[in-house]
Amino acid sequence: MKTRYALPFYLGGAVAARAGDEMSGPALMLAGFALAGSTTDASSLLAGLTVAAAVGGPVLGALLDRARRPGRLLAGALVLYAAGLATVLVGLGDWPFPVTVLVAVATGLLGPALSGGWTAQLPRVVGRARLPRANALDAMTFSAASLAGPALAGGVAGALGATTAVAVSVALVVVALPAAWALPAAGGLPAAGGLPSAGGLSGVGVLPSAGVLPGVGVLPPTGVLPRARVLPSAGVLPSARVLPSAGALSVAPSRIGAAARSVSGDLADGLRTIVGRPTLARATVTSVVSCAAQGMLMACAAPLGERVLGGAERSAILLTCVAVSALAADAVLARFPRAVAPDTVVWAAALVQAAGLGLVAVAAVAGQGLTLIVAALVLGIGEGPQLAALFAVRHRESPERLRGQIFTTGASLKITGFALGAAAAGPVASRSLTAASAAAAGVALLAALAPWSMRRAARVRP
């Protein structure tokens, strides 16, 4: 860990990147509608940007885990994400629309870098002792971004046009580059996750041998790391490796093929870890189902604004109240980070969200604006602490060599859950806003009950 990298620098970069991400979705929708002239096209752009996260997140996480300097890889992902958004903007109205959507899909592959990929580096910034409070502060960056992003998108689009709003979102992502680039190295571990180098040797990831081959370092034949490989020094057979079991020199297969097999093995290990660690599996399922409920609310936001608040554009008030409440709840949690076990907070927060969504259904029936505002505040009280608690569970349960992958995979699953929830609720909301809101409350209740169901299933399993 490098103490020169301060937590405020991390938080500032995270806020900028995540605000740009939160701003990019609404800005692209507005730009798509303005330039393509179709609501369907506009929503297709947003769907393309989000749906690819399920594929990109795990792969990106595996690469981050193997990187000696994950911050450099994260910065590269941010550059490509910003470039992708700019390319979508250039293509709108000029290129065939399916091509523009494909660019949005490719850009969305890197979306988890702005969420889980960044958060996975937090233990290297603050260390374990300060991690609970840092988790809560990190969760606050999500709430702040969800508050600022859509508001900026609407404000800039109204004043300067939708294309300018997309450009500002790109600029915010770019502003985060220095904070990402300077993130601490991977704790002195080599890129492949082996032992630290002996005697502080720079760039050598294995212990030096006692004269097996001049200039070649090998692991001692103790089987400490079965998958360890020799890293040759300058000018010594760059394609050769020593097998730890036999100590013989052999020619390695294609580096690209070996790396691909290694990354695929890490992907399998990461998924096995998520599924195989009960507390991590329960927190993951609860958070994904909760995100589906939040996506259902998003599909209801505009018609709720029109019916209850007097205009579809006023739906931003609903989302702002959720974000402000989540930010306040996270601030309280940051002062008392160990007051309640994070596993308890994850499912209890889902229960709070179910209550808030139930109030949304009541407001839809009664047409009461005050009830809708109270419902939004209750929702925020559930959303903010749940995210901070989820981070705490992931940090606690994730092995060092798989942390990045577990965080980005979790982020991918949540983004996908949100998109599926929004897609499912949209047709229902067009027929019955009350039914859609009540269904969202039911899904949030299922999220709260999921840990108990999983525990019971584990007990009865032969």
Buried (B, 14 or more C-beta within 10 A) or exposed (E): EEEEBEBEBBBBBBBBBBBBBBBBBBBBBBBBBBBBEEEEBBBBBBBBBBBBBBBBBBBBBBBBBBBBBBBBBBBBBBBBBBBBBBBBBEBBBEBEBEEBBBBBBBBBBBBBBBBBBBBBBBBBBBEEEBBBBBBBBBBBBBBBBBBBBBBBBBEBBEEEBBBBBBBBBBBBBBBBBBBBBBBBBBEEBBBBBBBBBEEEBEEBBBBBBEEBBEEBBBBEEEEEBEEBBBBBBEEEBEEBBBBBEEBEBEEBEEEEEEEEEBBEEBBEBBBEBBEEBBBBBBBBBBBBBBBBBBBBBBBBBBBBBBBBBEEBEBBBBBBBBBBBBBBBBBBEBBEEBEEEEBBEBBBBBBBBBBBBBBBBBBBBEEEBBEBBBBBBBBBBBBBBBBBBBBBBBBBBBBBEBBBBBBBBBBBBBBBBBBBBBBBBBBEBBEEEBBBBBBBBBBBBBBBBBBBEEBEEEEEEEE
